[in-house]
Amino acid sequence: MGTRNFPGKFDVKLEKLEPDCPFFILTGDDDLAADLVEIWAIRANAAGVDHDKVLEAYRCCEEMRRWRPEK
């Protein structure tokens, strides 16, 4: 799971994106982020995406849930 200071193995390398390639970033302070990452992981797993990448997504959504302050 990547952070700003410690990028993860599967984090997007912005400098490697094609010039007009769209992207979207979710952060731990977004109320919906953890759920959306989990949905992505479920669908990615069903689609046969690399197992390590799917596990990283699950770890990311769990870390987002732990990190988020209680409201």
PDB file with one MODEL, atoms N, CA, C and O in Angstrom:
MODEL        1
ATOM      1  N   MET A   1       0.853  -1.168   0.000  1.00  0.00           N
ATOM      2  CA  MET A   1       0.000   0.000   0.000  1.00  0.00           C
ATOM      3  C   MET A   1       0.895   1.225   0.000  1.00  0.00           C
ATOM      4  O   MET A   1       1.763   1.367   0.862  1.00  0.00           O
ATOM      5  N   GLY A   2       0.691   2.094  -0.946  1.00  0.00           N
ATOM      6  CA  GLY A   2       1.542   3.260  -1.062  1.00  0.00           C
ATOM      7  C   GLY A   2       1.040   4.472  -0.305  1.00  0.00           C
ATOM      8  O   GLY A   2      -0.154   4.635  -0.057  1.00  0.00           O
ATOM      9  N   THR A   3       1.981   5.302   0.047  1.00  0.00           N
ATOM     10  CA  THR A   3       1.678   6.616   0.610  1.00  0.00           C
ATOM     11  C   THR A   3       2.464   7.639  -0.206  1.00  0.00           C
ATOM     12  O   THR A   3       3.253   7.278  -1.079  1.00  0.00           O
ATOM     13  N   ARG A   4       2.246   8.884   0.082  1.00  0.00           N
ATOM     14  CA  ARG A   4       2.978   9.927  -0.639  1.00  0.00           C
ATOM     15  C   ARG A   4       4.485   9.768  -0.437  1.00  0.00           C
ATOM     16  O   ARG A   4       5.257   9.892  -1.387  1.00  0.00           O
ATOM     17  N   ASN A   5       4.899   9.495   0.798  1.00  0.00           N
ATOM     18  CA  ASN A   5       6.322   9.370   1.095  1.00  0.00           C
ATOM     19  C   ASN A   5       6.911   8.024   0.684  1.00  0.00           C
ATOM     20  O   ASN A   5       8.108   7.923   0.412  1.00  0.00           O
ATOM     21  N   PHE A   6       6.072   6.994   0.638  1.00  0.00           N
ATOM     22  CA  PHE A   6       6.543   5.649   0.324  1.00  0.00           C
ATOM     23  C   PHE A   6       5.636   5.010  -0.729  1.00  0.00           C
ATOM     24  O   PHE A   6       4.754   4.224  -0.384  1.00  0.00           O
ATOM     25  N   PRO A   7       5.841   5.339  -2.013  1.00  0.00           N
ATOM     26  CA  PRO A   7       4.993   4.783  -3.068  1.00  0.00           C
ATOM     27  C   PRO A   7       5.035   3.254  -3.077  1.00  0.00           C
ATOM     28  O   PRO A   7       6.068   2.646  -2.794  1.00  0.00           O
ATOM     29  N   GLY A   8       3.896   2.648  -3.408  1.00  0.00           N
ATOM     30  CA  GLY A   8       3.793   1.197  -3.452  1.00  0.00           C
ATOM     31  C   GLY A   8       4.166   0.641  -4.816  1.00  0.00           C
ATOM     32  O   GLY A   8       4.295   1.378  -5.794  1.00  0.00           O
ATOM     33  N   LYS A   9       4.335  -0.663  -4.861  1.00  0.00           N
ATOM     34  CA  LYS A   9       4.726  -1.362  -6.081  1.00  0.00           C
ATOM     35  C   LYS A   9       3.750  -1.101  -7.223  1.00  0.00           C
ATOM     36  O   LYS A   9       4.169  -1.006  -8.377  1.00  0.00           O
ATOM     37  N   PHE A  10       2.469  -0.984  -6.927  1.00  0.00           N
ATOM     38  CA  PHE A  10       1.456  -0.852  -7.968  1.00  0.00           C
ATOM     39  C   PHE A  10       0.951   0.578  -8.135  1.00  0.00           C
ATOM     40  O   PHE A  10       0.011   0.804  -8.898  1.00  0.00           O
ATOM     41  N   ASP A  11       1.542   1.539  -7.450  1.00  0.00           N
ATOM     42  CA  ASP A  11       1.120   2.934  -7.593  1.00  0.00           C
ATOM     43  C   ASP A  11       1.399   3.431  -9.010  1.00  0.00           C
ATOM     44  O   ASP A  11       2.365   3.018  -9.651  1.00  0.00           O
ATOM     45  N   VAL A  12       0.538   4.319  -9.479  1.00  0.00           N
ATOM     46  CA  VAL A  12       0.715   4.905 -10.804  1.00  0.00           C
ATOM     47  C   VAL A  12       1.963   5.779 -10.788  1.00  0.00           C
ATOM     48  O   VAL A  12       2.166   6.581  -9.877  1.00  0.00           O
ATOM     49  N   LYS A  13       2.773   5.614 -11.788  1.00  0.00           N
ATOM     50  CA  LYS A  13       3.944   6.465 -11.967  1.00  0.00           C
ATOM     51  C   LYS A  13       3.516   7.553 -12.949  1.00  0.00           C
ATOM     52  O   LYS A  13       3.506   7.331 -14.159  1.00  0.00           O
ATOM     53  N   LEU A  14       3.166   8.724 -12.430  1.00  0.00           N
ATOM     54  CA  LEU A  14       2.608   9.785 -13.265  1.00  0.00           C
ATOM     55  C   LEU A  14       3.510  10.145 -14.436  1.00  0.00           C
ATOM     56  O   LEU A  14       3.022  10.455 -15.523  1.00  0.00           O
ATOM     57  N   GLU A  15       4.817  10.107 -14.224  1.00  0.00           N
ATOM     58  CA  GLU A  15       5.732  10.472 -15.299  1.00  0.00           C
ATOM     59  C   GLU A  15       5.737   9.441 -16.432  1.00  0.00           C
ATOM     60  O   GLU A  15       6.228   9.727 -17.524  1.00  0.00           O
ATOM     61  N   LYS A  16       5.195   8.244 -16.180  1.00  0.00           N
ATOM     62  CA  LYS A  16       5.154   7.204 -17.209  1.00  0.00           C
ATOM     63  C   LYS A  16       3.829   7.171 -17.979  1.00  0.00           C
ATOM     64  O   LYS A  16       3.714   6.450 -18.970  1.00  0.00           O
ATOM     65  N   LEU A  17       2.834   7.938 -17.538  1.00  0.00           N
ATOM     66  CA  LEU A  17       1.556   7.966 -18.244  1.00  0.00           C
ATOM     67  C   LEU A  17       1.706   8.639 -19.598  1.00  0.00           C
ATOM     68  O   LEU A  17       2.505   9.559 -19.767  1.00  0.00           O
ATOM     69  N   GLU A  18       0.925   8.164 -20.559  1.00  0.00           N
ATOM     70  CA  GLU A  18       0.863   8.847 -21.850  1.00  0.00           C
ATOM     71  C   GLU A  18       0.349  10.263 -21.597  1.00  0.00           C
ATOM     72  O   GLU A  18      -0.395  10.475 -20.639  1.00  0.00           O
ATOM     73  N   PRO A  19       0.723  11.234 -22.425  1.00  0.00           N
ATOM     74  CA  PRO A  19       0.378  12.634 -22.159  1.00  0.00           C
ATOM     75  C   PRO A  19      -1.106  12.904 -21.889  1.00  0.00           C
ATOM     76  O   PRO A  19      -1.420  13.729 -21.031  1.00  0.00           O
ATOM     77  N   ASP A  20      -2.009  12.250 -22.579  1.00  0.00           N
ATOM     78  CA  ASP A  20      -3.431  12.525 -22.394  1.00  0.00           C
ATOM     79  C   ASP A  20      -4.170  11.395 -21.686  1.00  0.00           C
ATOM     80  O   ASP A  20      -5.397  11.328 -21.749  1.00  0.00           O
ATOM     81  N   CYS A  21      -3.441  10.508 -21.015  1.00  0.00           N
ATOM     82  CA  CYS A  21      -4.071   9.370 -20.334  1.00  0.00           C
ATOM     83  C   CYS A  21      -4.839   9.862 -19.100  1.00  0.00           C
ATOM     84  O   CYS A  21      -4.246  10.456 -18.199  1.00  0.00           O
ATOM     85  N   PRO A  22      -6.150   9.619 -19.057  1.00  0.00           N
ATOM     86  CA  PRO A  22      -6.916  10.042 -17.880  1.00  0.00           C
ATOM     87  C   PRO A  22      -6.556   9.194 -16.655  1.00  0.00           C
ATOM     88  O   PRO A  22      -6.212   8.020 -16.792  1.00  0.00           O
ATOM     89  N   PHE A  23      -6.633   9.780 -15.476  1.00  0.00           N
ATOM     90  CA  PHE A  23      -6.443   9.039 -14.228  1.00  0.00           C
ATOM     91  C   PHE A  23      -7.267   9.695 -13.139  1.00  0.00           C
ATOM     92  O   PHE A  23      -7.700  10.840 -13.268  1.00  0.00           O
ATOM     93  N   PHE A  24      -7.478   8.944 -12.054  1.00  0.00           N
ATOM     94  CA  PHE A  24      -8.293   9.408 -10.934  1.00  0.00           C
ATOM     95  C   PHE A  24      -7.644   8.916  -9.659  1.00  0.00           C
ATOM     96  O   PHE A  24      -7.307   7.736  -9.561  1.00  0.00           O
ATOM     97  N   ILE A  25      -7.460   9.779  -8.684  1.00  0.00           N
ATOM     98  CA  ILE A  25      -6.797   9.414  -7.438  1.00  0.00           C
ATOM     99  C   ILE A  25      -7.805   9.440  -6.292  1.00  0.00           C
ATOM    100  O   ILE A  25      -8.541  10.412  -6.121  1.00  0.00           O
ATOM    101  N   LEU A  26      -7.828   8.373  -5.518  1.00  0.00           N
ATOM    102  CA  LEU A  26      -8.632   8.307  -4.292  1.00  0.00           C
ATOM    103  C   LEU A  26      -7.680   8.380  -3.107  1.00  0.00           C
ATOM    104  O   LEU A  26      -6.620   7.754  -3.121  1.00  0.00           O
ATOM    105  N   THR A  27      -8.049   9.135  -2.089  1.00  0.00           N
ATOM    106  CA  THR A  27      -7.203   9.254  -0.904  1.00  0.00           C
ATOM    107  C   THR A  27      -7.964   8.822   0.340  1.00  0.00           C
ATOM    108  O   THR A  27      -9.195   8.781   0.347  1.00  0.00           O
ATOM    109  N   GLY A  28      -7.224   8.503   1.381  1.00  0.00           N
ATOM    110  CA  GLY A  28      -7.811   8.000   2.608  1.00  0.00           C
ATOM    111  C   GLY A  28      -8.753   8.959   3.310  1.00  0.00           C
ATOM    112  O   GLY A  28      -9.542   8.532   4.153  1.00  0.00           O
ATOM    113  N   ASP A  29      -8.692  10.239   2.986  1.00  0.00           N
ATOM    114  CA  ASP A  29      -9.600  11.186   3.644  1.00  0.00           C
ATOM    115  C   ASP A  29     -10.929  11.340   2.905  1.00  0.00           C
ATOM    116  O   ASP A  29     -11.767  12.153   3.294  1.00  0.00           O
ATOM    117  N   ASP A  30     -11.119  10.568   1.848  1.00  0.00           N
ATOM    118  CA  ASP A  30     -12.375  10.561   1.100  1.00  0.00           C
ATOM    119  C   ASP A  30     -13.309   9.519   1.723  1.00  0.00           C
ATOM    120  O   ASP A  30     -12.929   8.358   1.877  1.00  0.00           O
ATOM    121  N   ASP A  31     -14.522   9.931   2.080  1.00  0.00           N
ATOM    122  CA  ASP A  31     -15.476   9.019   2.726  1.00  0.00           C
ATOM    123  C   ASP A  31     -15.786   7.767   1.904  1.00  0.00           C
ATOM    124  O   ASP A  31     -16.111   6.725   2.473  1.00  0.00           O
ATOM    125  N   LEU A  32     -15.693   7.852   0.597  1.00  0.00           N
ATOM    126  CA  LEU A  32     -16.063   6.737  -0.267  1.00  0.00           C
ATOM    127  C   LEU A  32     -14.876   5.894  -0.712  1.00  0.00           C
ATOM    128  O   LEU A  32     -15.072   4.807  -1.256  1.00  0.00           O
ATOM    129  N   ALA A  33     -13.671   6.355  -0.501  1.00  0.00           N
ATOM    130  CA  ALA A  33     -12.490   5.735  -1.088  1.00  0.00           C
ATOM    131  C   ALA A  33     -12.334   4.256  -0.744  1.00  0.00           C
ATOM    132  O   ALA A  33     -12.155   3.435  -1.643  1.00  0.00           O
ATOM    133  N   ALA A  34     -12.399   3.905   0.525  1.00  0.00           N
ATOM    134  CA  ALA A  34     -12.177   2.509   0.922  1.00  0.00           C
ATOM    135  C   ALA A  34     -13.186   1.574   0.263  1.00  0.00           C
ATOM    136  O   ALA A  34     -12.820   0.505  -0.226  1.00  0.00           O
ATOM    137  N   ASP A  35     -14.444   1.974   0.250  1.00  0.00           N
ATOM    138  CA  ASP A  35     -15.471   1.133  -0.382  1.00  0.00           C
ATOM    139  C   ASP A  35     -15.239   1.001  -1.878  1.00  0.00           C
ATOM    140  O   ASP A  35     -15.423  -0.079  -2.441  1.00  0.00           O
ATOM    141  N   LEU A  36     -14.842   2.076  -2.522  1.00  0.00           N
ATOM    142  CA  LEU A  36     -14.601   2.027  -3.965  1.00  0.00           C
ATOM    143  C   LEU A  36     -13.387   1.164  -4.307  1.00  0.00           C
ATOM    144  O   LEU A  36     -13.407   0.425  -5.291  1.00  0.00           O
ATOM    145  N   VAL A  37     -12.343   1.256  -3.503  1.00  0.00           N
ATOM    146  CA  VAL A  37     -11.171   0.407  -3.724  1.00  0.00           C
ATOM    147  C   VAL A  37     -11.544  -1.062  -3.522  1.00  0.00           C
ATOM    148  O   VAL A  37     -11.088  -1.928  -4.270  1.00  0.00           O
ATOM    149  N   GLU A  38     -12.363  -1.341  -2.524  1.00  0.00           N
ATOM    150  CA  GLU A  38     -12.793  -2.724  -2.291  1.00  0.00           C
ATOM    151  C   GLU A  38     -13.618  -3.251  -3.471  1.00  0.00           C
ATOM    152  O   GLU A  38     -13.438  -4.393  -3.893  1.00  0.00           O
ATOM    153  N   ILE A  39     -14.513  -2.427  -3.996  1.00  0.00           N
ATOM    154  CA  ILE A  39     -15.303  -2.832  -5.169  1.00  0.00           C
ATOM    155  C   ILE A  39     -14.365  -3.115  -6.340  1.00  0.00           C
ATOM    156  O   ILE A  39     -14.544  -4.100  -7.056  1.00  0.00           O
ATOM    157  N   TRP A  40     -13.368  -2.258  -6.537  1.00  0.00           N
ATOM    158  CA  TRP A  40     -12.407  -2.490  -7.614  1.00  0.00           C
ATOM    159  C   TRP A  40     -11.713  -3.837  -7.405  1.00  0.00           C
ATOM    160  O   TRP A  40     -11.576  -4.614  -8.350  1.00  0.00           O
ATOM    161  N   ALA A  41     -11.275  -4.119  -6.173  1.00  0.00           N
ATOM    162  CA  ALA A  41     -10.564  -5.362  -5.892  1.00  0.00           C
ATOM    163  C   ALA A  41     -11.440  -6.584  -6.179  1.00  0.00           C
ATOM    164  O   ALA A  41     -10.965  -7.571  -6.741  1.00  0.00           O
ATOM    165  N   ILE A  42     -12.697  -6.520  -5.800  1.00  0.00           N
ATOM    166  CA  ILE A  42     -13.621  -7.636  -6.053  1.00  0.00           C
ATOM    167  C   ILE A  42     -13.751  -7.868  -7.556  1.00  0.00           C
ATOM    168  O   ILE A  42     -13.649  -9.001  -8.027  1.00  0.00           O
ATOM    169  N   ARG A  43     -13.974  -6.804  -8.296  1.00  0.00           N
ATOM    170  CA  ARG A  43     -14.145  -6.928  -9.746  1.00  0.00           C
ATOM    171  C   ARG A  43     -12.841  -7.330 -10.433  1.00  0.00           C
ATOM    172  O   ARG A  43     -12.845  -8.125 -11.373  1.00  0.00           O
ATOM    173  N   ALA A  44     -11.731  -6.776  -9.960  1.00  0.00           N
ATOM    174  CA  ALA A  44     -10.436  -7.115 -10.545  1.00  0.00           C
ATOM    175  C   ALA A  44     -10.109  -8.589 -10.322  1.00  0.00           C
ATOM    176  O   ALA A  44      -9.589  -9.258 -11.214  1.00  0.00           O
ATOM    177  N   ASN A  45     -10.413  -9.082  -9.142  1.00  0.00           N
ATOM    178  CA  ASN A  45     -10.177 -10.492  -8.843  1.00  0.00           C
ATOM    179  C   ASN A  45     -10.993 -11.374  -9.785  1.00  0.00           C
ATOM    180  O   ASN A  45     -10.482 -12.360 -10.316  1.00  0.00           O
ATOM    181  N   ALA A  46     -12.250 -11.022  -9.988  1.00  0.00           N
ATOM    182  CA  ALA A  46     -13.121 -11.790 -10.886  1.00  0.00           C
ATOM    183  C   ALA A  46     -12.629 -11.730 -12.331  1.00  0.00           C
ATOM    184  O   ALA A  46     -12.845 -12.664 -13.103  1.00  0.00           O
ATOM    185  N   ALA A  47     -11.967 -10.632 -12.692  1.00  0.00           N
ATOM    186  CA  ALA A  47     -11.479 -10.456 -14.058  1.00  0.00           C
ATOM    187  C   ALA A  47     -10.100 -11.070 -14.281  1.00  0.00           C
ATOM    188  O   ALA A  47      -9.583 -11.054 -15.398  1.00  0.00           O
ATOM    189  N   GLY A  48      -9.504 -11.613 -13.214  1.00  0.00           N
ATOM    190  CA  GLY A  48      -8.202 -12.257 -13.362  1.00  0.00           C
ATOM    191  C   GLY A  48      -7.006 -11.336 -13.282  1.00  0.00           C
ATOM    192  O   GLY A  48      -5.922 -11.687 -13.750  1.00  0.00           O
ATOM    193  N   VAL A  49      -7.184 -10.149 -12.690  1.00  0.00           N
ATOM    194  CA  VAL A  49      -6.058  -9.232 -12.504  1.00  0.00           C
ATOM    195  C   VAL A  49      -5.033  -9.898 -11.588  1.00  0.00           C
ATOM    196  O   VAL A  49      -5.389 -10.712 -10.736  1.00  0.00           O
ATOM    197  N   ASP A  50      -3.777  -9.553 -11.767  1.00  0.00           N
ATOM    198  CA  ASP A  50      -2.673 -10.096 -10.979  1.00  0.00           C
ATOM    199  C   ASP A  50      -3.041 -10.189  -9.494  1.00  0.00           C
ATOM    200  O   ASP A  50      -3.454  -9.201  -8.886  1.00  0.00           O
ATOM    201  N   HIS A  51      -2.888 -11.374  -8.924  1.00  0.00           N
ATOM    202  CA  HIS A  51      -3.304 -11.642  -7.544  1.00  0.00           C
ATOM    203  C   HIS A  51      -2.641 -10.679  -6.545  1.00  0.00           C
ATOM    204  O   HIS A  51      -3.299 -10.195  -5.624  1.00  0.00           O
ATOM    205  N   ASP A  52      -1.359 -10.405  -6.724  1.00  0.00           N
ATOM    206  CA  ASP A  52      -0.666  -9.501  -5.801  1.00  0.00           C
ATOM    207  C   ASP A  52      -1.236  -8.086  -5.862  1.00  0.00           C
ATOM    208  O   ASP A  52      -1.304  -7.395  -4.845  1.00  0.00           O
ATOM    209  N   LYS A  53      -1.643  -7.659  -7.049  1.00  0.00           N
ATOM    210  CA  LYS A  53      -2.236  -6.326  -7.194  1.00  0.00           C
ATOM    211  C   LYS A  53      -3.592  -6.267  -6.492  1.00  0.00           C
ATOM    212  O   LYS A  53      -3.920  -5.268  -5.853  1.00  0.00           O
ATOM    213  N   VAL A  54      -4.377  -7.338  -6.612  1.00  0.00           N
ATOM    214  CA  VAL A  54      -5.677  -7.400  -5.934  1.00  0.00           C
ATOM    215  C   VAL A  54      -5.477  -7.391  -4.418  1.00  0.00           C
ATOM    216  O   VAL A  54      -6.184  -6.676  -3.708  1.00  0.00           O
ATOM    217  N   LEU A  55      -4.525  -8.176  -3.917  1.00  0.00           N
ATOM    218  CA  LEU A  55      -4.246  -8.186  -2.472  1.00  0.00           C
ATOM    219  C   LEU A  55      -3.805  -6.809  -1.983  1.00  0.00           C
ATOM    220  O   LEU A  55      -4.189  -6.375  -0.898  1.00  0.00           O
ATOM    221  N   GLU A  56      -3.004  -6.134  -2.785  1.00  0.00           N
ATOM    222  CA  GLU A  56      -2.574  -4.781  -2.421  1.00  0.00           C
ATOM    223  C   GLU A  56      -3.774  -3.841  -2.316  1.00  0.00           C
ATOM    224  O   GLU A  56      -3.818  -2.985  -1.432  1.00  0.00           O
ATOM    225  N   ALA A  57      -4.739  -3.996  -3.210  1.00  0.00           N
ATOM    226  CA  ALA A  57      -5.940  -3.161  -3.154  1.00  0.00           C
ATOM    227  C   ALA A  57      -6.732  -3.445  -1.877  1.00  0.00           C
ATOM    228  O   ALA A  57      -7.222  -2.516  -1.235  1.00  0.00           O
ATOM    229  N   TYR A  58      -6.860  -4.713  -1.507  1.00  0.00           N
ATOM    230  CA  TYR A  58      -7.552  -5.046  -0.251  1.00  0.00           C
ATOM    231  C   TYR A  58      -6.812  -4.457   0.948  1.00  0.00           C
ATOM    232  O   TYR A  58      -7.439  -3.926   1.865  1.00  0.00           O
ATOM    233  N   ARG A  59      -5.494  -4.548   0.945  1.00  0.00           N
ATOM    234  CA  ARG A  59      -4.711  -3.952   2.048  1.00  0.00           C
ATOM    235  C   ARG A  59      -4.919  -2.443   2.085  1.00  0.00           C
ATOM    236  O   ARG A  59      -5.026  -1.847   3.157  1.00  0.00           O
ATOM    237  N   CYS A  60      -4.974  -1.834   0.911  1.00  0.00           N
ATOM    238  CA  CYS A  60      -5.161  -0.385   0.830  1.00  0.00           C
ATOM    239  C   CYS A  60      -6.508   0.024   1.421  1.00  0.00           C
ATOM    240  O   CYS A  60      -6.580   0.979   2.194  1.00  0.00           O
ATOM    241  N   CYS A  61      -7.576  -0.692   1.062  1.00  0.00           N
ATOM    242  CA  CYS A  61      -8.890  -0.284   1.584  1.00  0.00           C
ATOM    243  C   CYS A  61      -8.956  -0.497   3.095  1.00  0.00           C
ATOM    244  O   CYS A  61      -9.584   0.295   3.798  1.00  0.00           O
ATOM    245  N   GLU A  62      -8.325  -1.540   3.600  1.00  0.00           N
ATOM    246  CA  GLU A  62      -8.307  -1.739   5.057  1.00  0.00           C
ATOM    247  C   GLU A  62      -7.507  -0.635   5.749  1.00  0.00           C
ATOM    248  O   GLU A  62      -7.914  -0.134   6.797  1.00  0.00           O
ATOM    249  N   GLU A  63      -6.379  -0.260   5.167  1.00  0.00           N
ATOM    250  CA  GLU A  63      -5.575   0.819   5.750  1.00  0.00           C
ATOM    251  C   GLU A  63      -6.330   2.146   5.695  1.00  0.00           C
ATOM    252  O   GLU A  63      -6.243   2.943   6.630  1.00  0.00           O
ATOM    253  N   MET A  64      -7.063   2.389   4.625  1.00  0.00           N
ATOM    254  CA  MET A  64      -7.876   3.610   4.531  1.00  0.00           C
ATOM    255  C   MET A  64      -8.911   3.639   5.652  1.00  0.00           C
ATOM    256  O   MET A  64      -9.146   4.686   6.255  1.00  0.00           O
ATOM    257  N   ARG A  65      -9.524   2.500   5.929  1.00  0.00           N
ATOM    258  CA  ARG A  65     -10.529   2.433   7.002  1.00  0.00           C
ATOM    259  C   ARG A  65      -9.895   2.662   8.370  1.00  0.00           C
ATOM    260  O   ARG A  65     -10.487   3.329   9.219  1.00  0.00           O
ATOM    261  N   ARG A  66      -8.707   2.123   8.593  1.00  0.00           N
ATOM    262  CA  ARG A  66      -8.016   2.337   9.887  1.00  0.00           C
ATOM    263  C   ARG A  66      -7.555   3.773  10.034  1.00  0.00           C
ATOM    264  O   ARG A  66      -7.612   4.342  11.124  1.00  0.00           O
ATOM    265  N   TRP A  67      -7.105   4.355   8.950  1.00  0.00           N
ATOM    266  CA  TRP A  67      -6.532   5.690   8.997  1.00  0.00           C
ATOM    267  C   TRP A  67      -7.570   6.770   9.206  1.00  0.00           C
ATOM    268  O   TRP A  67      -7.309   7.788   9.846  1.00  0.00           O
ATOM    269  N   ARG A  68      -8.758   6.534   8.655  1.00  0.00           N
ATOM    270  CA  ARG A  68      -9.797   7.559   8.700  1.00  0.00           C
ATOM    271  C   ARG A  68     -10.211   7.914  10.115  1.00  0.00           C
ATOM    272  O   ARG A  68     -10.534   7.029  10.908  1.00  0.00           O
ATOM    273  N   PRO A  69     -10.205   9.179  10.435  1.00  0.00           N
ATOM    274  CA  PRO A  69     -10.653   9.576  11.773  1.00  0.00           C
ATOM    275  C   PRO A  69     -12.154   9.308  11.955  1.00  0.00           C
ATOM    276  O   PRO A  69     -12.932   9.386  11.004  1.00  0.00           O
ATOM    277  N   GLU A  70     -12.528   9.001  13.160  1.00  0.00           N
ATOM    278  CA  GLU A  70     -13.950   8.796  13.471  1.00  0.00           C
ATOM    279  C   GLU A  70     -14.674  10.126  13.353  1.00  0.00           C
ATOM    280  O   GLU A  70     -14.130  11.178  13.691  1.00  0.00           O
ATOM    281  N   LYS A  71     -15.901  10.065  12.870  1.00  0.00           N
ATOM    282  CA  LYS A  71     -16.702  11.303  12.759  1.00  0.00           C
ATOM    283  C   LYS A  71     -17.824  11.277  13.758  1.00  0.00           C
ATOM    284  O   LYS A  71     -18.610  12.221  13.828  1.00  0.00           O
TER     285      LYS A  71
ENDMDL
END
